[in-house]
Amino acid sequence: MEQGDVRVILLIGIVVVCIVFWRFQKWSTGSSRRRGRIPRHANIPEDDVVDLLEAAGFEVLAGKTKIPITMTVGERDQLESRLFIDYFVQKEEDVYLVKVAKDRKPLEMTGSAVRDMLLPYTLIYPEAQGILYVDMTVSKIRKITFHIEV
């Protein structure tokens, strides 16, 4: 082999190693990246909820965020739905999801009701420290965290 051939083979080897390394990193971080990233929006509504959160020391990062969900039932039936998170807020280094109480669907403060209504949000955004449940009728913020034992 000539010296030029060795350089070409070495260059191809370096490219292959770089591609393999890049794919490995993409694969190893893929599952966490598929989970929700905390969004940051510039267009945050100015309302009473934002005022209450800011008065409690939270910085509002994002307003209403839609999370589309597609489900496959059986082999081919596809259903679509969505979840909405009202706000994302941050206090110091901790990020929280915010759900605002609704008159037509109040949250009963029982273990099963809180689990059924709020646990999916925690599973979508595991990097969040918890959920803030805001009840504007009494101007109250409740911090809810889930501790799952496996």
N, C-alpha and C positions, 0 to 999 in steps of 0.2 A: 504494500500500500504506500501511496505517496503521502506527503505531509498534508496536502489539501484535503485528501479523503479523511484523514484522522480528524481534522478540524470540523468537517461537515458531520461526521458521526458524533463527535463530542457535542456539537451544537444541537443536533437532533435529540441526543440524550438529555441535555439540559432542558429543552423544551418539554419533553415527555415528563420529566420529573416535576417541572413546574405545574403542568396540567394536572398530574396526579395529586400533587399537594393541594392545589386550588380546589379540585373536586372533593377531596377528603375534607377540607375545611368547610366547604359548602354543605356537604352531607352531615358533618358532625354538628353544625349549628342550625341545620334546617328545621328540626323539630321545634326549637325555641323560637326561631324566626317566624314560623307559621303561626304561632300564637300572636295575640294582639300586641301591637306596639302602641305605646301611649301616644295618642295624637296631640298635636298642638295646632290650634286654629287662631287666626288673627281676628275672626269675626265672632266675638263672644257677646251674646246679648246682654244688654244692661237692664237687669230686672231685680226684683226683690230677693230672689234666691242668690244671685251673684253678690248682692250687697250683704246678705246674711253670712255667706261663706267668707267674704273678704273681711267682714267685721270679726269673724272667728279666727282670723290669721291665715286663711288659705289663699293661695294664688290660683286663680282659675286658668287652666291650661287650654281647655277646649269646651265648646258647647255641645249641643245634641249631636250624638254620633250614632250612625246606623251600622249594625253588624249584620250583613246578609248571611243567611243559613240555607244550604241546600241539603236535602235529605233524600236518600234512595230507599224506597220500600220494596222489598222483594228484589227482583233483578232489574226492573226497568222503570217502575213508577217513581217519578221524581216530585218531591214536594218542596216548596220554597216558603221561607218565613224570614223573620228578622227580629233582632233584639235592639233596643235603643238604650243608650246610656246618656243620661241627661247632661252630666258635666264630668270632666276630669280636673281634679285639683291637686295642688301640691302644698305641703307644709314642711319646711326644712327640706330634707331629702326624701320624705315619704310621699308617695303618690296614692290618691284615693279615687275611687269611682263614686259618682254621686247619682242617687236615684231620688226623685222628688215624689212625695206622696200625692196620690190622686184621689179626688173625692169619690169617683165612681169605682175605684179599686183600692180600698185602704188595706194596709198591711197589718194583719193581726200579729201581735208580738208573741207568737208561739214558735217553738222550735221548728215544727214542720212547715209552718207558713213562711217563716223567714228563709228556711232552706229552699223551699220550692220556688220562691220568688227571686232570691238574690244569689244563691250559690252558682248558677250558670255564669254570672258575670265574673265571679272570682276565678272560675275555671278557665275562662277565656283570657283573663288578664292576671295570671298568677304573680306577676311582678308588682301588682298593686298591694298596698298594705292593708286594705280593707275597703268597705263600702260605707259611704256616709248617706244615711237616710234622712232627708230633709222634709220636715212637716211644717209648711208655711202657716197653717192655721194656728199653731202655737209657737211659731218661730223657734223651732227646736231642731238641732242636728244630733243624730244618734250615730255613733261609730259602731259598725258591725264587722267583726272579723270571724273567720271560720278556722277552726283547728280540726283537721281531718286526721283521724287515727287509722292507719292501714294495718 
